[in-house]
Amino acid sequence: MEGIVFGTPPRFRVPIVSFSAAGFKRSLPSLGRAPWIATDRQRKPSPLYCAMAEEASETKEACCSTTAEEKLANYVDVSELQNENAVEDVAEKQGIKIRRRPATGPPSHHVGPFEFRLENEGNTPRNILEKIIWDKDVAISQLKERRPLTMLKKALENAPPVRDFVGTLRSSYKSTCLPALIAEVKKASPSRGVLRENFDPVEIASSYEKNGAACISVLTDEKYFQGSFENLEAIRRAGVQCPLLCKEFIIDAWQIYYARSKGADAVLLIAAVLPDLDIKYFTKICNLLGLATLVEVHNEREMDRVLGIEGIQLIGINNRNLETFKVDISNTKKLLEGERGELIRQRDIIVVGESGLFTPEDISYVQDAGVRAVLVGESLIKQDDPGKAISGLFGKSISA
Ligand SMILES: O=C(O)c1ccccc1NCC(=O)[C@H](O)[C@H](O)COP(=O)(O)O
């Protein structure tokens, strides 16, 4: 039975819950036709729609000939959006298990003389990735208050020119016949704790560049990776020429503008977190800003979803399960076998092998699987001189 509302005194008002075979299951009333029509206090307008509406309305100012609606329609097939039920419903249909934010209300509810606990529902993240996303959702809301999109767009007028992230990977692969290296500036991580106490991001990035890295990945999440946007900006300002990937958990278009304003040349979009429409729209924003997008997958379903999205040039296969932390480099081989690999080759999509790469044998293994770039953090950052460790990773020097 759906939607039983208990007749409780106002101060114990509980969200609509429903009984189900699995015990109490919080049933959210399905949304109206557009995802931004919130019928539950937890449902905020989807960042996707807000960004589109904001972008469209701003564009309306910029070029009055194009109406906001026309601009909106240019980005995505608006009917997709209007037909979209709850963001969560769409995510569920696409196999996305990461919920964008906690369900409403405390984990336990009093109904008359009874106390009901909605175990495993509501406000307990199921894994670290979901916890990271929930915290990110709150943090971005606060950042947007302080630095509205209009301010960011103004700041972009003075941003350094964007560098060609994808083109640099292609050139590197062509000149060395080895996977291009995206070397990662990462102080800590949830799975490995602090990787490097003596952490000077500019020194590390410069050493990576000197020893043949094609591009550099910079963790900007503070809470779980001890990274920062200041690190990204400092590396850019220090004169490092390698194109920079802003390694951030992107859930809102605002973050893309912010990354660009801090000197990023590419951003990461995680298929385990973002529905297809978000990936599609965020990729369009990146194209508008000249940024590359690295769309990260971990399983076949995510790979098939991303291959169904037009305009994707760069796909990262993460060998690390971001929910369990299990690392298995055979995951790269598995996702590049058969038709998937064929389609990727036909489209000339660059695949990046990510995580768990430590030896020349690991590099050969993923290269034989079909990757033309690798993203490596731990095996380099833990060495005394992370840059000098690059030759050990490839079995020879890759610097020009
Ligand atoms: O590394 C983690 O613990 C982690 C946890 C949750 C989300 C993302 C996480 N890592 C990001 C990465 O994927 C790695 O930093 C990157 O692929 C490099 O991996 P490695 O070479 O194994 O450091």
PDBQT file of the ligand as one rigid body, heavy atoms in Angstrom, charges set to zero:
ROOT
HETATM    1  O1  LIG A 501      41.157   6.248  -4.252  1.00  0.00    +0.000 OA
HETATM    2  C1  LIG A 501      40.144   6.203  -3.511  1.00  0.00    +0.000 C 
HETATM    3  O2  LIG A 501      40.144   5.751  -2.367  1.00  0.00    +0.000 OA
HETATM    4  C2  LIG A 501      38.842   6.730  -4.030  1.00  0.00    +0.000 A 
HETATM    5  C3  LIG A 501      37.679   6.569  -3.259  1.00  0.00    +0.000 A 
HETATM    6  C4  LIG A 501      36.469   7.075  -3.743  1.00  0.00    +0.000 A 
HETATM    7  C5  LIG A 501      36.408   7.748  -4.947  1.00  0.00    +0.000 A 
HETATM    8  C6  LIG A 501      37.569   7.923  -5.720  1.00  0.00    +0.000 A 
HETATM    9  C7  LIG A 501      38.780   7.410  -5.258  1.00  0.00    +0.000 A 
HETATM   10  N1  LIG A 501      39.953   7.560  -5.969  1.00  0.00    +0.000 N 
HETATM   11  C8  LIG A 501      40.047   8.364  -7.149  1.00  0.00    +0.000 C 
HETATM   12  C9  LIG A 501      40.733   7.566  -8.162  1.00  0.00    +0.000 C 
HETATM   13  O3  LIG A 501      40.081   6.957  -8.912  1.00  0.00    +0.000 OA
HETATM   14  C10 LIG A 501      42.223   7.493  -8.098  1.00  0.00    +0.000 C 
HETATM   15  O4  LIG A 501      42.711   8.633  -7.458  1.00  0.00    +0.000 OA
HETATM   16  C11 LIG A 501      42.903   7.451  -9.482  1.00  0.00    +0.000 C 
HETATM   17  O5  LIG A 501      42.217   6.584 -10.347  1.00  0.00    +0.000 OA
HETATM   18  C12 LIG A 501      44.350   6.981  -9.321  1.00  0.00    +0.000 C 
HETATM   19  O6  LIG A 501      44.328   5.709  -8.717  1.00  0.00    +0.000 OA
HETATM   20  P1  LIG A 501      45.708   5.130  -8.059  1.00  0.00    +0.000 P 
HETATM   21  O7  LIG A 501      46.779   5.144  -9.141  1.00  0.00    +0.000 OA
HETATM   22  O8  LIG A 501      45.377   3.728  -7.629  1.00  0.00    +0.000 OA
HETATM   23  O9  LIG A 501      46.055   6.032  -6.945  1.00  0.00    +0.000 OA
ENDROOT
TORSDOF 0
